[in-house]
């Protein structure tokens, strides 16, 4: 288990998994099915039919645009008859962007603390797409690019399947904040999930409480992940996290750009916290000081492959040896 920063003031939800986060791996997390929901997999008594709990499910994301940190997709589900009364009348969920960090953190804490109605009635899941994996997909050859929209769509499908098919939750209605054209997006999902009533809409996180709740789960997960990554990096570099900050992680944030400039290694760039495919990072490496490295061509006689160089440079030092995938996006201290 990777050591966490000593600060204990931040609530770290179980959807933040440090071992995956610090190694640049994407991962999914699902809460247990809440007590108030009877899933389809519950075995009925002989001669009886188990009555499942009709549910509503919302989908939203956090961190689509930043150059730093993961993009997190969240789904949130609860019984249909509690959709508005529990989320808006009792707990005032709203689009995560209009809630203060303290309010979001408190809602997330309640959701993960046994003994209250949110925890007993609601479930959620997240898919954390690491900066390394996002960039790996986007930097493929032009004929095999795995763009951000496709990655987002696949994350949405995976999470819905994980709740509906793998965990047996009887979801009847699904509400999703759109990616691009809502009609096209909705038609694609309806073909995959023909039994579900799916609504894809712009600003769905302000219109449907379950989408608002999904946005809170995704936003808090990403924010805490980003905070832990920053504190860990500054500790490894023996710098003071209070003196330097990477801000929000967005390219438009001068603190983020300043941190990228200060922290850039001329050969390796940054670690698994950075999306190398973003224009901000690529321009900084290519134009503003990145060193150009000419790797030997594979076909040259007697020339070693780049793979051989990377694996041998970490041999005997505890480094993973799974080729370029494990090297890409790692900080120099992690591989040398």
C-alpha positions as CSV (number, residue, x, y, z in Angstrom):
1,X,0.0,0.0,0.0
2,X,1.4,3.4,-1.0
3,X,1.8,5.8,2.0
4,X,-0.7,8.6,2.1
5,X,0.1,12.2,2.9
6,X,0.1,12.9,6.7
7,X,-2.7,15.4,6.4
8,X,-5.9,13.9,7.8
9,X,-8.2,16.9,7.3
10,X,-9.3,15.7,3.9
11,X,-12.0,13.0,3.7
12,X,-10.6,10.3,1.4
13,X,-13.6,8.4,-0.1
14,X,-13.2,4.7,-1.0
15,X,-13.5,5.6,-4.6
16,X,-9.9,7.0,-4.4
17,X,-7.6,4.0,-4.6
18,X,-4.0,5.3,-4.1
19,X,-2.2,2.2,-5.4
20,X,-3.8,2.6,-8.8
21,X,-3.7,6.4,-8.7
22,X,0.1,6.7,-8.1
23,X,1.0,4.1,-10.7
24,X,-1.0,5.8,-13.4
25,X,-3.6,3.0,-13.8
26,X,-7.2,3.5,-14.7
27,X,-9.7,1.7,-12.4
28,X,-13.3,1.3,-11.5
29,X,-14.9,1.3,-8.1
30,X,-18.4,0.3,-7.1
31,X,-20.1,0.7,-3.7
32,X,-22.0,-2.3,-2.3
33,X,-25.7,-2.4,-3.2
34,X,-27.4,-0.3,-0.5
35,X,-29.8,-1.9,2.0
36,X,-32.9,-0.2,0.6
37,X,-32.4,-1.7,-2.9
38,X,-33.3,-5.3,-3.7
39,X,-31.3,-6.4,-6.8
40,X,-32.4,-8.9,-9.4
41,X,-29.9,-11.5,-8.2
42,X,-31.5,-11.9,-4.8
43,X,-32.8,-15.5,-4.6
44,X,-36.6,-15.8,-4.0
45,X,-38.2,-18.3,-1.7
46,X,-39.3,-21.4,-3.6
47,X,-42.6,-20.7,-5.3
48,X,-42.3,-16.9,-4.9
49,X,-41.0,-14.1,-7.1
50,X,-38.6,-11.6,-5.6
51,X,-39.7,-8.1,-6.0
52,X,-36.8,-5.9,-7.1
53,X,-36.5,-2.2,-6.4
54,X,-37.1,0.1,-9.5
55,X,-34.2,2.5,-9.6
56,X,-33.1,5.6,-11.4
57,X,-29.4,6.2,-12.4
58,X,-27.5,9.3,-13.4
59,X,-24.2,9.7,-15.2
60,X,-21.8,12.6,-15.2
61,X,-18.0,13.3,-15.3
62,X,-15.4,15.5,-13.8
63,X,-12.0,16.5,-15.2
64,X,-12.5,16.3,-19.0
65,X,-10.5,19.4,-19.8
66,X,-7.5,19.5,-17.4
67,X,-3.9,18.7,-18.4
68,X,-3.3,17.2,-15.0
69,X,-4.9,14.3,-13.2
70,X,-7.6,11.7,-14.2
71,X,-10.9,12.2,-15.9
72,X,-13.5,10.6,-13.5
73,X,-16.9,9.3,-14.7
74,X,-19.5,8.7,-12.0
75,X,-22.9,7.0,-11.8
76,X,-25.3,7.4,-9.0
77,X,-28.4,5.3,-8.4
78,X,-31.3,5.1,-5.9
79,X,-35.0,4.0,-5.7
80,X,-37.2,5.8,-8.2
81,X,-39.6,6.9,-5.5
82,X,-36.8,8.7,-3.6
83,X,-35.3,10.5,-6.6
84,X,-36.4,14.0,-5.8
85,X,-37.5,13.8,-2.1
86,X,-34.1,12.5,-0.9
87,X,-31.7,14.2,-3.2
88,X,-33.2,17.7,-3.6
89,X,-35.7,18.2,-0.7
90,X,-33.6,16.6,2.0
91,X,-30.0,16.9,0.9
92,X,-30.0,19.7,-1.8
93,X,-27.8,18.0,-4.4
94,X,-27.0,20.3,-7.4
95,X,-24.5,20.5,-10.2
96,X,-21.2,20.0,-8.4
97,X,-19.8,23.2,-9.9
98,X,-22.3,25.4,-8.0
99,X,-21.7,23.7,-4.7
100,X,-18.8,24.7,-2.4
101,X,-16.0,22.2,-1.9
102,X,-17.1,21.8,1.8
103,X,-20.7,21.0,0.8
104,X,-19.5,18.5,-1.8
105,X,-17.2,16.8,0.7
106,X,-19.9,16.6,3.3
107,X,-22.3,15.0,0.9
108,X,-19.7,12.5,-0.1
109,X,-18.9,11.7,3.5
110,X,-22.6,11.1,4.2
111,X,-22.8,8.8,1.2
112,X,-20.0,6.7,2.5
113,X,-20.9,6.7,6.2
114,X,-23.3,3.9,7.5
115,X,-26.3,4.9,9.5
116,X,-27.8,7.7,7.4
117,X,-30.4,7.6,4.7
118,X,-28.1,8.5,1.8
119,X,-25.8,5.5,2.6
120,X,-28.7,3.2,3.1
121,X,-30.6,4.2,0.0
122,X,-28.0,5.2,-2.6
123,X,-25.2,3.6,-4.5
124,X,-22.5,5.0,-6.8
125,X,-19.6,3.9,-9.0
126,X,-16.7,5.7,-10.6
127,X,-14.4,5.0,-13.5
128,X,-11.1,6.9,-13.1
129,X,-9.3,7.3,-16.4
130,X,-5.7,8.1,-15.7
131,X,-3.8,10.8,-17.5
132,X,-1.4,8.2,-18.8
133,X,-4.1,6.1,-20.3
134,X,-6.0,9.1,-21.8
135,X,-2.8,10.2,-23.5
136,X,-1.8,6.6,-24.6
137,X,-5.1,6.4,-26.5
138,X,-5.0,9.9,-28.0
139,X,-1.3,9.5,-29.1
140,X,-1.8,6.3,-31.1
141,X,-1.3,6.3,-34.9
142,X,-3.8,8.4,-36.9
143,X,-5.7,5.2,-38.0
144,X,-6.0,3.9,-34.4
145,X,-6.6,7.0,-32.3
146,X,-8.7,6.4,-29.2
147,X,-10.1,9.8,-28.7
148,X,-11.5,11.3,-25.5
149,X,-15.2,11.0,-26.6
150,X,-14.7,7.3,-27.3
151,X,-13.0,6.8,-24.0
152,X,-15.8,8.6,-22.2
153,X,-18.5,6.6,-24.0
154,X,-16.8,3.3,-23.1
155,X,-16.5,4.4,-19.4
156,X,-20.2,5.2,-19.4
157,X,-21.1,1.8,-20.9
158,X,-18.8,0.0,-18.5
159,X,-20.3,1.7,-15.4
160,X,-24.0,1.1,-16.5
161,X,-23.2,-2.5,-17.2
162,X,-21.5,-2.9,-13.9
163,X,-24.5,-1.7,-12.0
164,X,-27.3,-3.2,-14.1
165,X,-25.9,-6.4,-15.4
166,X,-23.2,-7.4,-13.0
167,X,-24.8,-6.2,-9.8
168,X,-28.4,-6.8,-10.8
169,X,-29.8,-3.4,-9.9
170,X,-33.2,-2.9,-11.5
171,X,-32.5,0.4,-13.2
172,X,-35.6,1.7,-15.1
173,X,-34.5,5.3,-16.0
174,X,-31.1,6.7,-16.9
175,X,-30.2,10.3,-17.2
176,X,-26.9,11.4,-18.7
177,X,-25.0,14.7,-19.2
178,X,-24.2,14.8,-22.8
179,X,-21.0,14.5,-24.8
180,X,-21.5,16.3,-28.0
181,X,-24.8,15.9,-29.8
182,X,-27.3,14.5,-27.2
183,X,-29.5,12.8,-29.8
184,X,-26.6,10.9,-31.4
185,X,-25.2,10.0,-27.9
186,X,-28.7,8.8,-26.7
187,X,-29.3,6.7,-29.8
188,X,-25.9,4.9,-29.4
189,X,-26.7,4.0,-25.8
190,X,-30.3,2.9,-26.6
191,X,-28.9,0.3,-29.0
192,X,-26.7,-1.1,-26.3
193,X,-29.3,-0.9,-23.5
194,X,-32.7,-1.3,-25.3
195,X,-34.6,-2.1,-22.1
196,X,-33.6,1.1,-20.4
197,X,-35.4,4.5,-20.7
198,X,-32.4,6.7,-21.5
199,X,-32.4,10.5,-21.5
200,X,-29.3,12.4,-22.6
201,X,-29.4,16.2,-22.2
202,X,-27.3,19.2,-22.0
203,X,-26.9,20.6,-18.5
204,X,-28.4,17.3,-17.1
205,X,-26.5,17.9,-13.9
206,X,-28.7,20.9,-13.2
207,X,-32.0,19.2,-14.4
208,X,-31.9,15.7,-12.8
209,X,-31.0,15.1,-9.2
210,X,-29.3,11.7,-9.8
211,X,-27.0,13.4,-12.4
212,X,-26.2,16.1,-9.9
213,X,-25.3,13.4,-7.3
214,X,-23.2,11.6,-9.9
215,X,-21.4,14.9,-10.6
216,X,-20.6,15.3,-6.9
217,X,-19.2,11.7,-6.6
218,X,-17.0,12.2,-9.7
219,X,-15.9,15.7,-8.7
220,X,-15.0,14.8,-5.1
221,X,-13.1,11.7,-6.3
222,X,-11.1,13.7,-8.8
223,X,-10.4,16.6,-6.4
224,X,-9.1,14.3,-3.7
225,X,-7.1,12.3,-6.1
226,X,-5.5,15.4,-7.5
227,X,-4.7,16.6,-4.0
228,X,-3.1,13.3,-3.0
229,X,-1.0,13.2,-6.2
230,X,0.3,16.7,-5.7
231,X,1.2,16.1,-2.0
232,X,3.0,12.9,-2.9
233,X,4.9,14.4,-5.8
234,X,6.1,17.4,-3.7
235,X,7.1,15.0,-0.9
236,X,9.2,12.9,-3.4
237,X,10.8,16.0,-4.7
238,X,11.4,17.3,-1.2
239,X,9.7,20.6,-2.0
240,X,7.2,22.5,0.1
241,X,3.6,22.0,-1.1
242,X,2.6,25.3,0.5
243,X,5.0,27.3,-1.6
244,X,4.3,25.8,-5.0
245,X,0.9,24.6,-6.3
246,X,-0.3,23.3,-9.6
247,X,-3.7,25.0,-9.2
248,X,-6.8,23.5,-10.8
249,X,-4.8,21.5,-13.3
250,X,-6.5,23.3,-16.2
251,X,-4.3,24.7,-19.1
252,X,-5.9,28.1,-18.6
253,X,-4.7,28.2,-15.0
254,X,-1.4,30.2,-14.7
255,X,-0.4,28.2,-11.6
256,X,-0.8,24.9,-13.5
257,X,1.3,26.2,-16.5
258,X,3.9,27.5,-14.1
259,X,4.1,24.2,-12.3
260,X,4.5,22.4,-15.6
261,X,7.4,24.6,-16.6
262,X,9.2,24.3,-13.2
263,X,8.7,20.5,-13.0
264,X,9.4,19.5,-16.6
265,X,12.2,17.0,-17.1
266,X,13.8,17.8,-20.5
267,X,13.7,14.1,-21.6
268,X,10.9,12.5,-19.7
269,X,8.6,15.4,-19.2
270,X,6.4,14.6,-16.3
271,X,4.9,11.6,-14.5
272,X,1.6,9.8,-14.7
273,X,-0.1,12.9,-13.5
274,X,0.2,14.7,-16.8
275,X,-1.8,14.2,-20.1
276,X,1.1,14.3,-22.6
277,X,-1.5,14.5,-25.5
278,X,-2.7,18.0,-24.4
279,X,-1.4,20.9,-26.5
280,X,0.0,22.7,-23.4
281,X,2.3,19.7,-22.5
282,X,3.2,18.9,-26.1
283,X,4.1,22.5,-26.9
284,X,6.2,22.8,-23.7
285,X,8.2,19.7,-24.6
286,X,8.6,20.4,-28.3
287,X,9.2,24.2,-28.2
288,X,10.1,25.4,-24.8
289,X,13.0,23.4,-23.7
290,X,12.3,19.7,-24.1
291,X,15.4,17.7,-25.3
292,X,15.1,15.8,-28.6
293,X,16.3,12.2,-28.4
294,X,17.1,10.2,-31.5
295,X,16.4,6.6,-30.7
296,X,18.2,4.0,-32.8
297,X,16.1,2.6,-35.6
298,X,15.1,-1.0,-35.1
299,X,16.3,-2.0,-38.5
300,X,19.9,-0.8,-38.0
301,X,22.3,-3.6,-37.6
302,X,23.4,-4.0,-34.0
303,X,21.2,-1.2,-32.7
304,X,19.4,-1.8,-29.4
305,X,15.7,-1.2,-29.3
306,X,14.3,1.5,-27.1
307,X,12.4,-1.2,-25.2
308,X,15.8,-2.8,-24.3
309,X,17.1,0.5,-23.0
310,X,14.2,1.2,-20.8
311,X,14.0,-2.3,-19.3
312,X,17.7,-2.6,-18.7
313,X,17.9,0.9,-17.1
314,X,15.5,-0.3,-14.4
315,X,16.8,-3.8,-14.0
316,X,17.5,-4.8,-10.4
317,X,16.0,-1.7,-9.0
318,X,12.5,-2.8,-8.3
319,X,11.1,-1.3,-11.5
320,X,8.4,-3.0,-13.4
321,X,9.4,-4.7,-16.6
322,X,6.4,-4.6,-18.9
323,X,7.8,-2.7,-21.8
324,X,6.8,0.8,-22.9
325,X,3.4,0.7,-21.3
326,X,4.9,0.8,-17.8
327,X,7.5,3.4,-18.7
328,X,5.2,5.8,-20.4
329,X,4.3,8.7,-18.1
330,X,6.5,7.7,-15.2
331,X,8.7,10.2,-13.4
332,X,12.4,9.7,-13.8
333,X,12.8,8.7,-10.1
334,X,10.4,5.9,-10.6
335,X,12.3,4.2,-13.5
336,X,15.9,4.9,-13.0
